[in-house]
Amino acid sequence: MKLINIVKSAFIDGNFFVIIKKAWLRFFDRQNILSREENIRWFNDNKSNISNFCCQIDHSLWDSIQSDINKVRLDSNKTLETIEHNLGGGGAYPLLYFIVRFVKPMVVVETGVASGFSTHAILDALEKNKKGALFSSDLPYFRISDPNKYIGIVVPEGLKKRWNLFVEGDDVNLIKISNKVNMIDVFHYDSDKSFNGRLRALKILEKNINSDTWMIFDDIQDNSFFHEFVYGKNLNWKVFEFEGKWVGLVIPKSLI
């Protein structure tokens, strides 16, 4: 059934070149400076705790949003329980929620929506701020039938007024988003986990990102991109362990 859905997505839904490109990049990705073992060792040597980090920035805000974060988790999981497919978990949604509430951004951009766990958190935080918009890039799961209906399925209807969703894959979506927004205040990357995929996304959004942009990268354990990125550009950074994976955060120098 998965094979049938992939073929349908490629030849009927018009995603042939996207699927081929994803497969190509997976097999011919850029080599890493660090091995996986060295990468994990670096994380463990430098990891921070999300709660401690947020408290250091704004203790009262972190305390005040715990019930909101918990509600996002409970509501999202309740919806996911009604779905037959495993759409994966969300990013580090407590960290995302805090950053959006703290920064009060006008523009948030995320790549990788899936069921919309992180999307739900971002949109709820924007709504609490009473300002700002989210621009999301995704590509439907081509392994399941009728995949479009599952994109952001956990996002409540009442939050979608601040949501701009693009579903043609990052290479197409991010160009459209880049042309629609000026500066990006918060950027959450959770799509193509290859080294080249991350590089390509940042290249497209280069004119929209500056030293004041908060950047969150999910699943940084997959390669040494985050390590090379933050050291190569002399950025302020943190790494966190969250639900069995690693998350990297680039912090604006103005905050330090």
C-alpha positions, -999 to +999 in steps of 0.1 A: +000+000+000+029+024+008+044+017-026+010+024-043+007+057-024+043+067-034+036+060-071+003+080-069+021+109-053+049+109-078+029+105-110-007+116-103-001+143-077+030+157-095+056+151-068+079+129-090+109+153-090+105+161-053+106+125-044+136+118-066+155+148-052+148+137-016+161+102-024+192+116-041+201+139-012+196+111+012+222+089-006+246+117-016+245+141+013+274+162+023+300+146+045+302+156+082+332+169+101+321+150+132+310+113+133+277+105+149+294+094+180+315+126+182+284+147+176+265+130+204+295+134+227+295+171+219+258+174+227+263+156+261+292+178+270+273+210+263+236+203+269+213+226+287+180+221+303+150+238+286+133+247+318+165+262+334+172+281+302+138+296+299+138+305+336+171+323+333+155+345+306+121+352+321+112+331+352+077+346+356+068+340+320+080+304+320+059+297+351+028+315+337+027+295+305+030+259+319-008+254+318-009+266+282+019+243+272+002+214+289-031+221+272-013+221+238+002+187+246-030+171+259-052+185+231-027+175+204-023+139+217-060+135+221-064+143+183-035+120+174-051+091+192-080+092+167-056+088+137-046+055+123-013+067+110+019+074+131+027+110+120+056+114+144+059+137+174+064+175+175+095+195+180+105+209+213+071+226+217+077+239+253+108+258+241+090+270+210+060+282+230+082+301+254+103+318+226+072+330+208+057+344+239+090+360+249+099+375+215+064+385+205+073+380+169+055+394+139+069+367+116+075+330+124+086+306+098+087+268+102+096+239+079+080+206+085+044+206+098+034+169+098+005+165+122+011+201+135+022+196+171+047+224+170+025+244+147-002+242+173+022+255+200+034+284+179-001+295+168-014+293+203+015+314+216+009+339+188-028+341+197-019+348+233+004+376+221-025+389+200-002+396+171+021+378+145+017+352+118+031+318+111+044+307+076+048+270+073+064+249+047+055+212+043+052+183+019+024+158+023+033+123+035+035+105+001+035+071+018-002+074+030-034+079+010-050+113+010-020+129+028-031+165+026-059+161+052-033+151+078-011+182+075-016+202+107-045+180+118-040+188+155-043+226+149-076+239+162-097+258+136-097+289+158-060+293+155-057+290+118-064+327+111-027+334+118-015+305+097-001+306+061+005+270+049+025+260+018+026+224+007+049+220-023+082+212-005+108+235+009+125+243-024+093+259-037+076+269-005+105+288+010+110+310-021+073+319-019+076+326+019+108+346+014+090+369-011+060+374+012+078+383+044+105+408+054+126+398+084+120+365+102+118+368+140+117+331+148+127+303+125+120+266+133+136+240+111+121+205+112+119+192+076+146+177+054+172+165+080+200+161+055+230+184+057+223+198+023+186+203+030+194+225+059+220+245+039+196+250+011+168+263+033+191+288+050+204+299+016+169+306+003+160+326+034+193+343+037+179+378+031+151+373+057+174+362+086+196+385+106+215+385+139+182+391+158+165+359+145+159+331+169+166+298+151+156+264+164+168+232+146+152+198+153+169+164+152+204+178+151+218+144+160+213+133+123+245+150+112+270+176+123+253+205+105+245+224+137+280+221+151+296+234+119+270+261+115+273+277+149+311+275+150+315+286+114+295+318+120+306+323+157+270+322+169+255+320+204+239+286+208+224+260+232+216+223+227+188+205+245+178+169+248+140+166+243+120+133+242+150+112+230+163+136+203+185+167+202+175+203+195+198+232+187+190+268+194+207+299+179+203+329+203+205+365+191+236+382+203+216+411+215+202+389+243+236+380+257 
